[in-house]
Amino acid sequence: MVDKDIEDSILETHFAAARCANTVLPAGLAARMLADADRVQAESLRVGEGALAGAGRWRQLLALLGGWPAMGGLATACAAGVWIGVSPPDFLPDPVGLMAEQNSSVNLLDSYALSSVLPEDG
């Protein structure tokens, strides 16, 4: 097993040396890096807009939601929701049982006379 104190002291020595080092970027490097980042970002926006312009509604919706990885997550969440809804864990109330309790006290046919619902033309 590696001795944690020795490993930590070696790392701390390197971190202290990095904190003390006075590194300055060359004169135009930061400006060139930012200009390159702006160019790449603008190019990716143009490519994204061009790709979606001719795409159908489903492809636009797919791109809006985040692509296939996001759709996989949505499908997994949907399947988990259906599974938990159909067979809830013991600590959650059973939604089907709750609906049955609520609907047993409400009978829609009590408020209507059967003769007013059925047509008299025979």
Order of alpha helices (4+ residues) and beta strands (2+ residues): alpha-alpha-alpha-alpha-alpha-alpha
